[in-house]
């Protein structure tokens, strides 16, 4: 009898593994494909072979994107941070790249979304999510290559993971690609060593010619809170947040050949780049010293706003985040 119990238990385990594998294969074959932006860390685990541990932008949740019901559960002092919470991250696409549009604790009725869990959360603290796709196995000795490849001579080159998403939001990794456009950031400081300006460098890291859009006054860039360090719905905000940029013309399009770069300088002492909190007085970032952190974000105009441009089809789509910085330093 004991022998048959052992055989049955082993058989059940085998069936469970086969069922899980079949589910993954079904999602790979039938799921909707989207790319998620990430940066690789910790290249190897000697017990599991070469792999890259992935830290997704979608894994850092801004409080401003959360549904009210989810905010309420997080703010509950009796349950906050004690157990994982199931979530659904609704995505919008730009150039095949998925970006979190909102996060809810109720399954959406349709559209593109991925299922995950909040595993680090609480009132006032960082909010982190996992989607079951945080480890990507590669050929032996290739993990470190991925880690090193994301930073080329000071230009950060984002890694974009190819993900198949099933109808219920389950996600399975398929592969990866490097972003065709990389970004560098250089700070300018005054005699007090506090920041006064910043220059964003956009570089074509692909083998094909691509285009970027450089609107007057640095309007192709926005100044955003560093959402990776915690909630952003009650932080300092850029004075021009939410304002529509000027319309793009062919004069604003810059063609970049492979390896070519273009700089956009932002004068952070200009009132147009000041920040304020709770509707208060606008101040330059330098006055905040080593306090809150920010990122400059490049994003071309919407696809429909570029349709009239001569090289619209070559304009890089998506968004790029600079390294984080504050009034006194940079990551």
Secondary structure, 3 states (H helix, E strand, C coil): CHHHHHHHHHHHHHHHHHHHHHHHHHHHHHCEEEEEEEEEECCEECCCEEEEEEEEHHHECCHHHECHHHHHHHHCCCCCCCCCEEEEEEEEEECCEEEEEEEECCCCCCCCEEEEEEEECCCCCCCEEECCCCEEECCCCCHHHHHHHCEECCEECCEEEEEEECCCCCEEEEEEEECCEEEEEEEEECCCCCEEEEEEEEEECCCCCEEEECCHHHCCEEEEECHHHCCCCCCCEECCCCCCCCCCCHHHEEEECCCCEEEEEEECCCHHHCEECCCCCCECHHHHCCCCCEEEEEECCCHHHHCCCCCHHHECCCEEECCCECCCCEC
